Amino acid sequence: MTLVLFVFLFFVPAVVFRLTWALIATPDEPPRWRRALAGRLDHASAHLRHERPPVYDPFMTLHVQSRLSKVAEHVRELEADPHAFARAERLIASQLAYDQLLAEACRLAGVEVEPHPKGDGAERFREEVELASRGWGW
């Protein structure tokens, strides 16, 4: 009898209090049910995103390839002409345009573009190699 009285007086209220306290959010973290629901929704949305195959437009790919070849040719002409007016500024602008076209080509080819400073030659080379390995030419 004493054991039953002890359980009802101390153990049951402690369990009820603990379960109630678990539902209340603290300022530092959201409640568990919200975290669990968010995790399930993230999993479901990731599952839905991966089911759809990407749609590629071959004409957009051809357009980007032709623009890459034209900008690359323009950069080569600027580098070969030592008497061009404002040569350095034009080279920088042309290389930045080339980098943007490379990023667009990487997006079309499914190559991940890593964050890098503008005009980074190492990242430009990596992107060019990745695109060439996927059959791109310009």
N, C-alpha and C positions, 0 to 999 in steps of 0.2 A: 504494500500500500504506500509506503513511504517513497519507494522508487517511482511509482506512477505519479505521485504528487510532485516529486522533484522534476520529472520530465515535463509535466504540464506547466509548472511554475517557471522553470528556467530554460529548458531546451526549446520548447515550441515557440515562445516569444522571441528567442534569439534567432531562430531560423526564419520566422516571419519578418523580423526586422532586417535581417541580412538580405532576404529576397526583395524587400521593398527598397532598401538602400541601393541595390544593384540597378534598379530601374531609374534612379535619379541621376542625372548627369552632373558631373562636377565641372567647374570652370576650365579645368585642364583637358578633359577628354569627353567625347560624346558617350551616350549610353551604349551598352553592348548590343542592344537590339538594333540600334541605328548603324553601328559598324558592321554587324552581320548582314543587314539588309543592303548596305552600300557594297559590301564585298560580293554578294550574290548578283546585284545589278551590274557591277563591273564585269563579272565573269560572263553574264548573259550578253552584255553589249559586245565584249571581245569575241565571243562565240559567233554572234551575228555578223560582226564586221569581217571575220575571216571566211565566212561562207560565200561571200560574193566575189567572183573572180574580177580582177581589174580589167577595165575596158581601155584598150589602147587605140588611139587614132593614128593610123599609118601616115596620114597626110601631115599631121602635126609633127611626127617624128621626122619626116622628110623636110618640112619647113625649118625645124631647128637645126638639122644637119646642114642645110644649105646656108643658113645664117652663120653657123659656126665656121664653115669654110670661107665665107666672105670676110668675116671679121678676122680670122686667122691670116688670110691673105693681106688684109689691110695692115695688120700688125707687122707682118714680114716686110711690106713695102716701107713702112715708117722706119723700121730698124735699118733697112738698107740705104735710106736717103739721109745722109748726114747734114744736108742743107735745108731740111724742112723747117718751116716756121713753127715755133712753139712745139718742138718735137717731143720734149719730155712730157708736157701736159697731154698731148695727143696720144702718146704711148700709154700713159697711165689710164686715160679714159677708155682707150680701146681694150686694154687688158682687163679693166673692170667690166666692160661689156662682154668680153669673152668669158670671164668668170661667171657672170650671170647666165649666159647661154649654156655654159657647162653645167651649172646647177639645175637648169631646166631640163637638160638632156639626161642628167642623172635621175631626176624625178621620173622622167618618162621611161627610163631603162630599169628603174627599181634599185638604183645604187644609193646607198645612204650618204648624205652630204653631212660631213662633220662640221661643227662650228669652228671657224677659223678667222683670223684677221683678213681684212681686204688685201688682195694682191699677194696672198701666200702662194709661193711657187711650189712648195712641197704638196699642198693640198690640190693645186691645179694639176700637178703631174699624176697624183694618185687617181683623181677623177678621170683623167685622160686614159690612163692604163685600164681602169675598170671598164670604161666605155668601149675601149678597143677590144678588151677580152670578151665583151658581149656582142661584138660584131659591128660596132658603130665605126663609121669612117667619115672623114670630112676633109 
